[in-house]
Amino acid sequence: MIHGTHNAIEDSRNKEVLIYVNGEFYPRNEAKISVFDSGYLVGDGIWEGIRMHRGKLVFIEDHMDRLFRASKATGIALGKTPEEFIELLQEVCRVNNMDDGIHLRLMITRGIKKTPSQDPRLTISGPNIVVIAEHKHASKESKQKGISLFTSTIRRGSPDYLDPRLNCHSKLHEVQALIQALEAGADEALMLDVNGFVSTCNATNFFMVKNDEVWTSTGEYCMNGITRKKVIEACVANGIICRQKNFSLYDVYDADEAFVTGTFGGLTPVQTIDGRKIGTQQMGNKTSILDRLYDQLITDYVNKN
């Protein structure tokens, strides 16, 4: 089994899940998009990964806010309101008789092109909208064992050519970074920003604990992760010092604890970075506290909504 933050427990029910494509539902092996789709041709699309717990789409307002900000940044007309997208996600779950432990992937591309081209004026359809819902629980092994990181030579880009905060389909540079990490024997890539400071991982956000303080990057060169945001909020609400600042590998190698965050895996401890042991190589005290606080935020959200 692949080890890492996206390591999911196998669930045979997913074979029968129907996939939503532009207003219709299809069996998993029949769900298809045209080869002239903008996302397939040039990575011209945006997406959200969302969890459902006990029938509730967790932190959905934050996800819709991020989606619509991405829409404005890319000029992709979504064709629906936030409320309509929420209803669509709920409909996908109803059709599939799903209500708990669900991960939904909402993907929107600019649409079908008349011919292979970057030019948005050659788009001849409305946006393509796909929703994949799966019964998906993170493997407990990842939390118990922790993950290893390797610092990639591929940097997070500057906001003036592809803003790293944008949750878009163009992820090739992150894939390249992950390939470097895998070839080095690690589970995920740690990525620096254009100034050489620690930014993020290829698919998750990075945090470290030093002298009882929680550190994470400034946020200028990493995806604006919803889980990252909630962990920072949990720190503020519970009197835990959380510094969003520039720091280097010099600081990271001396960390007391480290962990990464993501919608699917929540908080996952980091065991080693570039072969160097971090802390006790288990989930540290501060990480454990934040893990519980994050779970409580989810519980509170579900109970209130």
Legacy VTK file of the C-alpha trace (Angstrom):
# vtk DataFile Version 3.0
C-alpha trace
ASCII
DATASET POLYDATA
POINTS 305 float
0.000 0.000 0.000
1.217 3.515 -0.836
2.222 5.396 2.315
1.532 9.109 2.667
-1.035 11.767 3.548
-3.450 10.559 0.853
-3.266 6.908 1.874
-6.914 5.765 2.037
-8.479 2.602 3.397
-9.771 0.460 0.531
-13.580 0.554 0.256
-15.345 -1.736 -2.225
-18.455 0.480 -2.209
-16.641 2.971 -4.415
-16.944 0.600 -7.372
-20.683 1.335 -7.458
-20.510 5.106 -6.939
-22.065 7.224 -9.692
-20.019 10.159 -10.995
-21.652 13.494 -11.819
-20.700 14.969 -15.195
-22.540 18.056 -16.476
-25.981 17.214 -15.137
-25.861 13.437 -15.597
-24.736 10.507 -13.462
-22.499 7.752 -14.819
-20.956 4.531 -13.484
-17.337 5.008 -12.525
-15.907 3.333 -15.638
-18.233 5.266 -17.962
-17.642 8.789 -16.630
-15.766 10.628 -19.390
-14.844 14.113 -20.599
-13.986 15.144 -24.172
-10.331 15.225 -25.246
-11.099 18.819 -26.270
-11.772 19.776 -22.646
-9.775 22.836 -21.530
-8.555 21.063 -18.421
-7.211 18.121 -20.401
-5.663 20.298 -23.115
-3.943 22.977 -21.012
-4.776 22.385 -17.327
-7.344 25.190 -17.479
-9.523 24.422 -14.483
-10.075 24.816 -10.754
-11.185 22.384 -8.047
-12.095 21.792 -4.415
-11.694 18.770 -2.157
-14.482 18.623 0.455
-15.331 16.270 3.335
-18.804 15.166 4.426
-19.318 14.104 8.046
-22.699 12.989 9.398
-24.489 14.466 6.407
-22.768 17.857 6.602
-20.307 19.346 4.108
-17.560 20.450 6.479
-16.412 24.083 6.272
-18.312 24.401 2.989
-18.493 28.196 3.220
-14.689 28.378 3.227
-14.492 26.029 0.253
-17.038 28.059 -1.724
-15.198 31.275 -0.907
-11.940 29.787 -2.213
-13.643 28.386 -5.309
-15.231 31.679 -6.274
-12.022 33.603 -5.640
-10.298 31.154 -8.007
-13.072 31.736 -10.536
-12.433 35.479 -10.476
-8.667 35.009 -10.718
-8.903 32.677 -13.734
-11.899 34.207 -15.480
-13.699 30.849 -15.497
-17.461 31.441 -15.419
-18.868 28.874 -13.008
-22.494 29.095 -14.120
-23.822 28.422 -10.608
-24.149 30.250 -7.313
-22.463 28.961 -4.133
-25.862 27.756 -2.924
-26.401 25.822 -6.163
-22.998 24.163 -5.868
-23.769 23.161 -2.284
-27.076 21.655 -3.395
-25.265 19.833 -6.224
-22.751 18.304 -3.815
-25.563 17.223 -1.514
-27.478 15.751 -4.472
-24.434 13.684 -5.490
-24.321 12.240 -1.991
-28.085 11.583 -1.932
-27.985 9.777 -5.270
-25.175 7.590 -3.950
-26.765 7.089 -0.524
-23.751 8.644 1.186
-23.684 10.658 4.385
-20.519 10.050 6.397
-16.802 9.567 5.798
-17.140 10.969 2.292
-14.583 12.862 0.225
-15.887 14.896 -2.702
-13.804 16.275 -5.532
-15.488 19.169 -7.370
-13.738 20.003 -10.651
-14.604 22.789 -13.050
-12.867 23.519 -16.343
-13.413 26.385 -18.760
-15.175 24.046 -21.194
-14.791 22.367 -24.572
-12.422 23.907 -27.117
-13.101 24.134 -30.846
-9.503 23.065 -31.457
-6.466 22.403 -29.230
-5.405 25.867 -28.049
-4.774 27.992 -24.967
-7.047 30.750 -26.310
-10.195 30.985 -24.137
-12.051 32.536 -27.081
-11.999 29.127 -28.759
-14.106 27.629 -25.971
-17.417 26.538 -27.491
-19.296 25.333 -24.409
-20.075 26.330 -20.877
-17.883 25.061 -18.049
-17.472 21.322 -17.564
-18.496 20.378 -14.023
-17.557 17.033 -12.500
-18.129 15.723 -8.975
-16.505 12.527 -7.733
-17.723 11.335 -4.337
-15.994 8.452 -2.580
-16.232 6.559 0.679
-12.816 7.574 1.885
-11.146 7.334 5.277
-7.505 8.220 5.834
-5.363 5.285 6.891
-4.577 5.371 10.605
-1.113 4.083 9.757
-0.099 7.479 8.365
-0.969 9.207 11.636
0.658 6.517 13.745
3.778 6.100 11.644
4.159 9.669 10.410
5.605 10.607 7.049
9.026 11.490 5.696
9.738 14.637 3.680
12.446 15.466 1.166
13.234 19.037 0.152
12.715 19.408 -3.588
14.854 21.620 -5.809
11.622 22.774 -7.469
10.407 25.999 -5.880
6.908 27.279 -5.271
6.260 29.917 -7.899
6.013 33.649 -7.594
2.504 35.181 -7.432
3.187 37.226 -10.560
3.090 34.218 -12.901
1.033 31.501 -11.149
-0.104 32.436 -7.684
0.630 29.430 -5.411
-2.579 30.124 -3.509
-4.651 29.222 -6.579
-6.205 25.751 -6.377
-5.986 25.008 -10.090
-5.543 21.978 -12.337
-2.023 23.053 -13.317
-0.100 20.959 -10.774
2.798 19.664 -12.869
5.479 21.477 -10.869
4.136 19.900 -7.674
4.073 16.476 -9.320
7.715 16.969 -10.341
8.592 17.909 -6.765
6.834 14.797 -5.461
8.670 12.593 -7.972
11.976 13.938 -6.638
10.878 13.098 -3.097
9.731 9.596 -4.037
12.981 8.901 -5.860
14.806 10.002 -2.703
12.794 7.478 -0.689
10.479 10.004 1.014
6.679 10.205 1.110
6.137 13.827 0.167
8.089 16.854 -1.000
8.898 19.890 1.119
9.052 22.964 -1.126
10.848 26.263 -0.651
9.650 29.620 -1.942
11.479 31.795 -4.463
13.511 33.356 -1.635
14.662 30.019 -0.204
12.338 29.997 2.797
10.229 26.951 3.666
6.815 27.284 2.034
4.688 24.152 1.860
4.604 20.545 0.704
3.544 19.409 -2.734
-0.004 18.508 -1.605
-0.259 19.643 2.024
0.663 22.632 4.180
3.677 22.469 6.498
3.878 23.376 10.198
6.627 22.965 12.768
6.835 23.347 16.543
9.786 25.106 18.099
10.163 26.130 21.756
6.426 25.508 22.310
5.503 27.832 19.417
3.816 26.750 16.186
5.431 28.053 13.009
4.138 28.033 9.462
4.997 30.017 6.360
3.707 33.513 5.620
1.146 31.990 3.245
2.383 34.038 0.296
3.810 31.033 -1.548
1.522 28.178 -0.539
-1.998 27.048 -1.308
-4.471 28.725 1.012
-5.467 25.447 2.633
-8.721 25.294 4.575
-7.209 22.925 7.169
-4.195 25.236 7.482
-6.577 28.110 8.166
-8.495 26.114 10.792
-5.320 25.062 12.616
-4.214 28.694 12.811
-7.684 29.651 14.104
-7.495 26.871 16.696
-4.148 28.195 17.902
-5.500 31.727 18.275
-8.665 30.563 20.057
-6.711 28.427 22.552
-3.821 30.722 23.387
-1.228 28.789 21.405
1.400 31.001 19.821
1.291 30.542 16.033
3.745 32.509 13.937
3.229 32.937 10.198
6.772 33.876 9.234
9.767 33.227 7.036
12.048 30.431 8.232
14.632 28.218 6.589
15.723 24.586 6.632
18.232 25.648 9.300
15.241 26.140 11.621
13.336 23.085 10.383
16.146 20.607 11.054
16.102 21.736 14.703
12.294 21.509 15.102
10.801 19.833 18.155
7.836 18.588 16.105
6.524 18.945 12.568
3.250 18.092 10.878
1.370 18.679 7.631
-2.291 19.528 7.080
-4.863 18.736 4.416
-8.613 18.320 3.988
-8.370 14.547 3.574
-5.775 13.559 6.171
-6.260 16.355 8.715
-3.003 16.610 10.705
-0.243 14.114 9.920
3.027 14.091 11.911
6.374 14.331 10.125
8.974 11.791 11.193
12.010 12.812 9.141
13.024 15.633 6.806
15.896 15.052 4.399
16.886 12.038 6.496
17.045 14.019 9.726
14.918 12.817 12.630
12.347 15.299 13.893
11.601 15.190 17.624
10.698 11.746 18.932
9.580 10.621 15.440
6.032 10.216 16.766
3.100 12.597 17.047
4.392 15.194 19.495
2.503 16.786 22.351
1.656 20.039 20.577
0.671 18.205 17.388
-1.597 15.905 19.424
-3.279 18.894 21.056
-3.873 20.592 17.694
-5.113 17.328 16.191
-7.769 17.113 18.918
-8.659 20.801 18.549
-9.082 20.394 14.792
-11.324 17.350 15.271
-13.357 19.378 17.754
-13.774 22.178 15.201
-15.255 19.629 12.790
-17.572 18.241 15.479
-18.715 21.745 16.461
-19.326 22.661 12.826
-21.391 19.538 12.174
-23.444 20.047 15.343
-24.190 23.687 14.519
-25.139 23.053 10.894
LINES 1 306
305 0 1 2 3 4 5 6 7 8 9 10 11 12 13 14 15 16 17 18 19 20 21 22 23 24 25 26 27 28 29 30 31 32 33 34 35 36 37 38 39 40 41 42 43 44 45 46 47 48 49 50 51 52 53 54 55 56 57 58 59 60 61 62 63 64 65 66 67 68 69 70 71 72 73 74 75 76 77 78 79 80 81 82 83 84 85 86 87 88 89 90 91 92 93 94 95 96 97 98 99 100 101 102 103 104 105 106 107 108 109 110 111 112 113 114 115 116 117 118 119 120 121 122 123 124 125 126 127 128 129 130 131 132 133 134 135 136 137 138 139 140 141 142 143 144 145 146 147 148 149 150 151 152 153 154 155 156 157 158 159 160 161 162 163 164 165 166 167 168 169 170 171 172 173 174 175 176 177 178 179 180 181 182 183 184 185 186 187 188 189 190 191 192 193 194 195 196 197 198 199 200 201 202 203 204 205 206 207 208 209 210 211 212 213 214 215 216 217 218 219 220 221 222 223 224 225 226 227 228 229 230 231 232 233 234 235 236 237 238 239 240 241 242 243 244 245 246 247 248 249 250 251 252 253 254 255 256 257 258 259 260 261 262 263 264 265 266 267 268 269 270 271 272 273 274 275 276 277 278 279 280 281 282 283 284 285 286 287 288 289 290 291 292 293 294 295 296 297 298 299 300 301 302 303 304
